[in-house]
Amino acid sequence: MNPELMQECTRALEAERIRLEAELASFATKDPRMKDDWDAKFPESAPGGDRPDAEEQADIREEYEAELAGEQSLEVRLRNVRQALERIPAGTYGRCTVCGEPIPEERLRANPAAAYDIAHEPKNGF
């Protein structure tokens, strides 16, 4: 892989790792027992400590469920970014983890965390 592309991808991966961790930290806490696991915080109830009515409870629960879904998506992306960063010193970055063939530069520029060439990309996108 050309050194300029490697530097570009490394910078992009580090920036994305920082952004993802900050986004997760805005509504979740890192689980100290499990690497790359975050736990969404249950939203605060009504200001002033008043007990929320049924409608407010439903809104709070809906907000929490949305944060849970977002947490899971962000965790997967963060895991992919970390794994890509680990492949750099291992000398396997930029190669398909299935067949070992080089991942096209255009693909790495679009998604620096790509672990597969197009032929081996899992159907679910992860």
MDTraj code that builds the backbone (N, CA, C; nanometers):
import mdtraj as md
import numpy as np

residues = "MET ASN PRO GLU LEU MET GLN GLU CYS THR ARG ALA LEU GLU ALA GLU ARG ILE ARG LEU GLU ALA GLU LEU ALA SER PHE ALA THR LYS ASP PRO ARG MET LYS ASP ASP TRP ASP ALA LYS PHE PRO GLU SER ALA PRO GLY GLY ASP ARG PRO ASP ALA GLU GLU GLN ALA ASP ILE ARG GLU GLU TYR GLU ALA GLU LEU ALA GLY GLU GLN SER LEU GLU VAL ARG LEU ARG ASN VAL ARG GLN ALA LEU GLU ARG ILE PRO ALA GLY THR TYR GLY ARG CYS THR VAL CYS GLY GLU PRO ILE PRO GLU GLU ARG LEU ARG ALA ASN PRO ALA ALA ALA TYR ASP ILE ALA HIS GLU PRO LYS ASN GLY PHE".split()
xyz = np.array([
    [0.0854, -0.1174, 0.0000],
    [0.0000, 0.0000, 0.0000],
    [0.0892, 0.1227, 0.0000],
    [0.0476, 0.2227, -0.0704],
    [0.1292, 0.3429, -0.0767],
    [0.1282, 0.4147, 0.0592],
    [0.2462, 0.4633, 0.1019],
    [0.2588, 0.5233, 0.2359],
    [0.1673, 0.6433, 0.2600],
    [0.1422, 0.7223, 0.1564],
    [0.0538, 0.8384, 0.1721],
    [-0.0884, 0.7944, 0.2048],
    [-0.1361, 0.6905, 0.1379],
    [-0.2702, 0.6383, 0.1653],
    [-0.2749, 0.5800, 0.3060],
    [-0.1692, 0.5117, 0.3462],
    [-0.1644, 0.4540, 0.4806],
    [-0.1747, 0.5651, 0.5854],
    [-0.1028, 0.6740, 0.5677],
    [-0.1095, 0.7872, 0.6614],
    [-0.2484, 0.8500, 0.6609],
    [-0.3034, 0.8687, 0.5430],
    [-0.4375, 0.9272, 0.5305],
    [-0.5413, 0.8410, 0.6033],
    [-0.5350, 0.7105, 0.5830],
    [-0.6305, 0.6194, 0.6467],
    [-0.6091, 0.6141, 0.7980],
    [-0.4836, 0.6151, 0.8420],
    [-0.4544, 0.6129, 0.9854],
    [-0.5118, 0.7366, 1.0530],
    [-0.4901, 0.8532, 0.9922],
    [-0.5459, 0.9775, 1.0483],
    [-0.6977, 0.9725, 1.0515],
    [-0.7583, 0.9241, 0.9438],
    [-0.9047, 0.9161, 0.9373],
    [-0.9583, 0.8191, 1.0424],
    [-0.8919, 0.7060, 1.0613],
    [-0.9361, 0.6083, 1.1609],
    [-0.9246, 0.6642, 1.3025],
    [-0.8140, 0.7299, 1.3322],
    [-0.7960, 0.7893, 1.4659],
    [-0.9015, 0.8965, 1.4922],
    [-0.9277, 0.9798, 1.3925],
    [-1.0287, 1.0846, 1.4081],
    [-1.1665, 1.0230, 1.4287],
    [-1.1963, 0.9171, 1.3556],
    [-1.3266, 0.8530, 1.3708],
    [-1.3383, 0.7846, 1.5073],
    [-1.2304, 0.7221, 1.5536],
    [-1.2314, 0.6588, 1.6863],
    [-1.2646, 0.7619, 1.7935],
    [-1.1996, 0.8768, 1.7866],
    [-1.2232, 0.9838, 1.8842],
    [-1.3674, 1.0331, 1.8753],
    [-1.4174, 1.0528, 1.7536],
    [-1.5548, 1.1010, 1.7339],
    [-1.6568, 1.0003, 1.7873],
    [-1.6358, 0.8726, 1.7580],
    [-1.7283, 0.7690, 1.8029],
    [-1.7290, 0.7573, 1.9552],
    [-1.6108, 0.7618, 2.0161],
    [-1.6035, 0.7545, 2.1621],
    [-1.6730, 0.8742, 2.2265],
    [-1.6553, 0.9923, 2.1685],
    [-1.7213, 1.1121, 2.2222],
    [-1.8725, 1.1023, 2.2071],
    [-1.9171, 1.0532, 2.0924],
    [-2.0616, 1.0400, 2.0706],
    [-2.1216, 0.9390, 2.1681],
    [-2.0542, 0.8265, 2.1868],
    [-2.1028, 0.7278, 2.2831],
    [-2.1035, 0.7850, 2.4243],
    [-1.9996, 0.8579, 2.4610],
    [-1.9897, 0.9148, 2.5963],
    [-2.0984, 1.0178, 2.6233],
    [-2.1589, 1.0725, 2.5187],
    [-2.2623, 1.1738, 2.5385],
    [-2.3918, 1.1142, 2.5960],
    [-2.4114, 0.9809, 2.5810],
    [-2.5338, 0.9207, 2.6336],
    [-2.5116, 0.7831, 2.6958],
    [-2.3868, 0.7389, 2.7025],
    [-2.3582, 0.6060, 2.7575],
    [-2.2291, 0.6109, 2.8385],
    [-2.2105, 0.5079, 2.9195],
    [-2.0862, 0.4960, 2.9952],
    [-2.0150, 0.3687, 2.9517],
    [-1.8836, 0.3751, 2.9515],
    [-1.8019, 0.2609, 2.9118],
    [-1.8117, 0.1542, 3.0198],
    [-1.8335, 0.0311, 2.9778],
    [-1.8400, -0.0814, 3.0717],
    [-1.6967, -0.1253, 3.1013],
    [-1.6497, -0.1104, 3.2265],
    [-1.5112, -0.1429, 3.2582],
    [-1.4807, -0.2928, 3.2509],
    [-1.5844, -0.3754, 3.2499],
    [-1.5628, -0.5203, 3.2477],
    [-1.5521, -0.5774, 3.1076],
    [-1.6005, -0.5026, 3.0077],
    [-1.6028, -0.5557, 2.8716],
    [-1.5444, -0.4543, 2.7748],
    [-1.4420, -0.4956, 2.7023],
    [-1.3794, -0.4080, 2.6044],
    [-1.4813, -0.3708, 2.4966],
    [-1.4802, -0.2453, 2.4591],
    [-1.5667, -0.1944, 2.3516],
    [-1.7157, -0.2066, 2.3810],
    [-1.7528, -0.2154, 2.5085],
    [-1.8945, -0.2205, 2.5425],
    [-1.9322, -0.0941, 2.6184],
    [-2.0418, -0.0352, 2.5799],
    [-2.0934, 0.0856, 2.6434],
    [-2.2350, 0.0563, 2.6895],
    [-2.2778, 0.1250, 2.7924],
    [-2.4130, 0.1071, 2.8441],
    [-2.4855, 0.2409, 2.8409],
    [-2.5948, 0.2452, 2.7651],
    [-2.6740, 0.3682, 2.7581],
    [-2.7286, 0.4011, 2.8955],
    [-2.7229, 0.5284, 2.9298],
    [-2.7771, 0.5739, 3.0583],
    [-2.9272, 0.5931, 3.0419],
    [-3.0014, 0.5506, 3.1418],
    [-3.1448, 0.5735, 3.1363],
    [-3.1668, 0.7235, 3.1541],
    [-3.2439, 0.7878, 3.0673],
    [-3.2619, 0.9333, 3.0740],
    [-3.3168, 0.9791, 3.2095],
    [-3.2780, 1.0984, 3.2453],
    [-3.3272, 1.1602, 3.3692],
    [-3.4780, 1.1808, 3.3578],
    [-3.5451, 1.1749, 3.4718],
    [-3.6885, 1.2019, 3.4705],
    [-3.7114, 1.3530, 3.4669],
    [-3.8318, 1.3918, 3.4850],
    [-3.8715, 1.5326, 3.4725],
    [-3.7861, 1.6219, 3.5615],
    [-3.7562, 1.7438, 3.5146],
    [-3.6795, 1.8366, 3.5959],
    [-3.7528, 1.8682, 3.7261],
    [-3.6757, 1.8927, 3.8309],
    [-3.7353, 1.9280, 3.9584],
    [-3.7698, 1.8065, 4.0420],
    [-3.7403, 1.6867, 3.9919],
    [-3.7639, 1.5661, 4.0703],
    [-3.9081, 1.5209, 4.0738],
    [-3.9980, 1.5861, 3.9981],
    [-4.1381, 1.5431, 3.9954],
    [-4.1473, 1.4057, 3.9295],
    [-4.2356, 1.3248, 3.9790],
    [-4.2565, 1.1929, 3.9191],
    [-4.3272, 1.2124, 3.7846],
    [-4.2704, 1.1560, 3.6779],
    [-4.3312, 1.1764, 3.5456],
    [-4.4657, 1.1039, 3.5332],
    [-4.5554, 1.1664, 3.4579],
    [-4.6839, 1.1016, 3.4337],
    [-4.6640, 0.9935, 3.3263],
    [-4.7686, 0.9234, 3.2922],
    [-4.7588, 0.8108, 3.1986],
    [-4.7035, 0.8538, 3.0632],
    [-4.7474, 0.9690, 3.0147],
    [-4.6999, 1.0166, 2.8847],
    [-4.5504, 1.0489, 2.8900],
    [-4.5066, 1.1141, 2.9967],
    [-4.3645, 1.1462, 3.0121],
    [-4.2816, 1.0186, 3.0275],
    [-4.3347, 0.9200, 3.0994],
    [-4.2652, 0.7923, 3.1138],
    [-4.2484, 0.7249, 2.9778],
    [-4.3506, 0.7318, 2.8957],
    [-4.3428, 0.6736, 2.7616],
    [-4.2374, 0.7457, 2.6779],
    [-4.2321, 0.8778, 2.6884],
    [-4.1311, 0.9554, 2.6153],
    [-3.9901, 0.9190, 2.6618],
    [-3.9732, 0.9055, 2.7928],
    [-3.8422, 0.8712, 2.8488],
    [-3.7999, 0.7327, 2.7991],
    [-3.8929, 0.6394, 2.8014],
    [-3.8622, 0.5032, 2.7553],
    [-3.8287, 0.5027, 2.6061],
    [-3.9024, 0.5783, 2.5280],
    [-3.8764, 0.5867, 2.3840],
    [-3.7375, 0.6445, 2.3582],
    [-3.7016, 0.7477, 2.4324],
    [-3.5685, 0.8086, 2.4183],
    [-3.4604, 0.7059, 2.4526],
    [-3.4800, 0.6312, 2.5595],
    [-3.3838, 0.5308, 2.6017],
    [-3.3691, 0.4222, 2.4951],
    [-3.4786, 0.3749, 2.4409],
    [-3.4732, 0.2704, 2.3381],
    [-3.4016, 0.3191, 2.2126],
    [-3.4221, 0.4452, 2.1770],
    [-3.3513, 0.5025, 2.0622],
    [-3.2012, 0.5092, 2.0903],
    [-3.1663, 0.5472, 2.2136],
    [-3.0249, 0.5536, 2.2500],
    [-2.9618, 0.4147, 2.2501],
    [-3.0365, 0.3137, 2.2935],
    [-2.9852, 0.1767, 2.2913],
    [-2.9532, 0.1327, 2.1483],
    [-3.0442, 0.1608, 2.0572],
    [-3.0218, 0.1240, 1.9172],
    [-2.9004, 0.1980, 1.8621],
    [-2.8891, 0.3258, 1.8932],
    [-2.7739, 0.4036, 1.8490],
    [-2.6454, 0.3533, 1.9105],
    [-2.6523, 0.3151, 2.0369],
    [-2.5343, 0.2627, 2.1072],
    [-2.4806, 0.1394, 2.0354],
    [-2.5688, 0.0483, 2.0025],
    [-2.5256, -0.0755, 1.9382],
    [-2.4610, -0.0488, 1.8025],
    [-2.5192, 0.0391, 1.7261],
    [-2.4637, 0.0743, 1.5957],
    [-2.3260, 0.1402, 1.6101],
    [-2.3150, 0.2330, 1.7047],
    [-2.1876, 0.3015, 1.7270],
    [-2.0814, 0.2052, 1.7803],
    [-2.1219, 0.1116, 1.8659],
    [-2.0272, 0.0124, 1.9178],
    [-1.9694, -0.0730, 1.8056],
    [-2.0534, -0.1157, 1.7139],
    [-2.0073, -0.1974, 1.6013],
    [-1.9080, -0.1175, 1.5179],
    [-1.9425, 0.0074, 1.4890],
    [-1.8526, 0.0905, 1.4082],
    [-1.7208, 0.1141, 1.4815],
    [-1.7269, 0.1422, 1.6116],
    [-1.6050, 0.1636, 1.6898],
    [-1.5192, 0.0372, 1.6913],
    [-1.5820, -0.0781, 1.7060],
    [-1.5080, -0.2046, 1.7038],
    [-1.4375, -0.2229, 1.5690],
    [-1.5067, -0.1921, 1.4595],
    [-1.4467, -0.2037, 1.3263],
    [-1.3275, -0.1093, 1.3107],
    [-1.3412, 0.0121, 1.3627],
    [-1.2322, 0.1105, 1.3552],
    [-1.1127, 0.0625, 1.4371],
    [-1.1379, 0.0147, 1.5582],
    [-1.0278, -0.0351, 1.6430],
    [-0.9573, -0.1534, 1.5777],
    [-1.0333, -0.2433, 1.5195],
    [-0.9728, -0.3587, 1.4535],
    [-0.8874, -0.3148, 1.3349],
    [-0.9333, -0.2149, 1.2611],
    [-0.8534, -0.1629, 1.1497],
    [-0.7234, -0.1025, 1.2017],
    [-0.7315, -0.0270, 1.3105],
    [-0.6105, 0.0313, 1.3694],
    [-0.5141, -0.0769, 1.4175],
    [-0.5659, -0.1881, 1.4660],
    [-0.4809, -0.2994, 1.5097],
    [-0.4142, -0.3705, 1.3919],
    [-0.4788, -0.3675, 1.2752],
    [-0.4203, -0.4324, 1.1572],
    [-0.3026, -0.3536, 1.1013],
    [-0.2940, -0.2248, 1.1331],
    [-0.1845, -0.1432, 1.0787],
    [-0.0490, -0.1942, 1.1280],
    [-0.0238, -0.2000, 1.2608],
    [0.1072, -0.2494, 1.3039],
    [0.1288, -0.3983, 1.2733],
    [0.0187, -0.4723, 1.2585],
    [0.0304, -0.6148, 1.2263],
    [0.0701, -0.6365, 1.0807],
    [0.0603, -0.5289, 1.0001],
    [0.0974, -0.5393, 0.8588],
    [-0.0106, -0.5994, 0.7711],
    [-0.1330, -0.6101, 0.8236],
    [-0.2414, -0.6687, 0.7446],
    [-0.3455, -0.5658, 0.7018],
    [-0.3237, -0.4396, 0.7389],
    [-0.4197, -0.3354, 0.7009],
    [-0.4211, -0.3212, 0.5496],
    [-0.5406, -0.3010, 0.4950],
    [-0.5540, -0.2810, 0.3505],
    [-0.5642, -0.4102, 0.2730],
    [-0.5707, -0.5219, 0.3456],
    [-0.5868, -0.6524, 0.2818],
    [-0.7153, -0.7166, 0.3331],
    [-0.7843, -0.7851, 0.2458],
    [-0.9078, -0.8541, 0.2816],
    [-0.8774, -0.9587, 0.3885],
    [-0.9551, -0.9590, 0.4944],
    [-0.9320, -1.0545, 0.6024],
    [-0.9746, -1.1966, 0.5652],
    [-1.0421, -1.2127, 0.4511],
    [-1.0825, -1.3461, 0.4065],
    [-0.9781, -1.4051, 0.3114],
    [-0.9445, -1.3292, 0.2064],
    [-0.8578, -1.3847, 0.1027],
    [-0.7158, -1.3266, 0.1022],
    [-0.6963, -1.2157, 0.1738],
    [-0.5627, -1.1561, 0.1797],
    [-0.5279, -1.0668, 0.0619],
    [-0.6192, -1.0547, -0.0325],
    [-0.5937, -0.9672, -0.1478],
    [-0.6069, -0.8209, -0.1058],
    [-0.5380, -0.7307, -0.1761],
    [-0.5488, -0.5886, -0.1420],
    [-0.6918, -0.5367, -0.1599],
    [-0.7328, -0.4512, -0.0667],
    [-0.8609, -0.3828, -0.0774],
    [-0.8371, -0.2609, -0.1659],
    [-0.9215, -0.2360, -0.2651],
    [-0.8994, -0.1224, -0.3545],
    [-0.8881, 0.0106, -0.2774],
    [-0.7971, 0.0962, -0.3242],
    [-0.7740, 0.2259, -0.2595],
    [-0.9019, 0.3071, -0.2483],
    [-0.9859, 0.3043, -0.3521],
    [-1.1104, 0.3825, -0.3483],
    [-1.1988, 0.3366, -0.2328],
    [-1.1999, 0.2069, -0.2084],
    [-1.2803, 0.1512, -0.0998],
    [-1.2245, 0.1964, 0.0355],
    [-1.0931, 0.1937, 0.0514],
    [-1.0307, 0.2370, 0.1768],
    [-1.0495, 0.3864, 0.1996],
    [-1.0456, 0.4641, 0.0931],
    [-1.0691, 0.6088, 0.1084],
    [-1.2132, 0.6346, 0.1540],
    [-1.3078, 0.5580, 0.1013],
    [-1.4485, 0.5754, 0.1376],
    [-1.4769, 0.5199, 0.2770],
    [-1.4095, 0.4114, 0.3130],
    [-1.4300, 0.3479, 0.4438],
    [-1.2954, 0.2927, 0.4919],
    [-1.2181, 0.3749, 0.5629],
    [-1.0856, 0.3300, 0.6075],
    [-1.0898, 0.2071, 0.6986],
    [-1.2042, 0.1746, 0.7574],
    [-1.2151, 0.0578, 0.8440],
    [-1.2508, -0.0688, 0.7663],
    [-1.2587, -0.0605, 0.6340],
    [-1.2954, -0.1771, 0.5536],
    [-1.2009, -0.2931, 0.5824],
    [-1.2598, -0.4098, 0.6051],
    [-1.1805, -0.5296, 0.6338],
    [-1.1905, -0.6319, 0.5210],
    [-1.2759, -0.6041, 0.4240],
    [-1.3002, -0.6997, 0.3168],
    [-1.2935, -0.6313, 0.1814],
    [-1.2557, -0.7103, 0.0810],
    [-1.2728, -0.6602, -0.0550],
    [-1.4207, -0.6766, -0.0894],
    [-1.4610, -0.6281, -0.2032],
    [-1.6033, -0.6291, -0.2375],
    [-1.6578, -0.7713, -0.2478],
    [-1.5782, -0.8639, -0.2968],
    [-1.6253, -1.0004, -0.3136],
    [-1.6551, -1.0704, -0.1812],
    [-1.5900, -1.0273, -0.0727],
    [-1.6060, -1.0960, 0.0554],
    [-1.6798, -1.0146, 0.1601],
    [-1.7332, -0.8994, 0.1223],
    [-1.8090, -0.8164, 0.2172],
    [-1.9306, -0.8942, 0.2662],
    [-1.9473, -0.9102, 0.3986],
    [-2.0664, -0.9809, 0.4474],
    [-2.1947, -0.9122, 0.4019],
    [-2.2968, -0.9892, 0.3856],
    [-2.4248, -0.9377, 0.3358],
    [-2.4870, -0.8314, 0.4267],
    [-2.4638, -0.8411, 0.5587],
    [-2.5260, -0.7451, 0.6506],
    [-2.4459, -0.6170, 0.6654],
    [-2.3323, -0.6068, 0.5994],
    [-2.2535, -0.4838, 0.6047],
    [-2.1577, -0.4771, 0.7205],
    [-2.1568, -0.5769, 0.8091],
    [-2.0644, -0.5780, 0.9213],
    [-1.9644, -0.6868, 0.8984],
])
top = md.Topology()
chain = top.add_chain()
for i, resn in enumerate(residues, 1):
    res = top.add_residue(resn, chain, resSeq=i)
    for name in ("N", "CA", "C"):
        top.add_atom(name, md.element.get_by_symbol(name[0]), res)
traj = md.Trajectory(xyz[None], top)
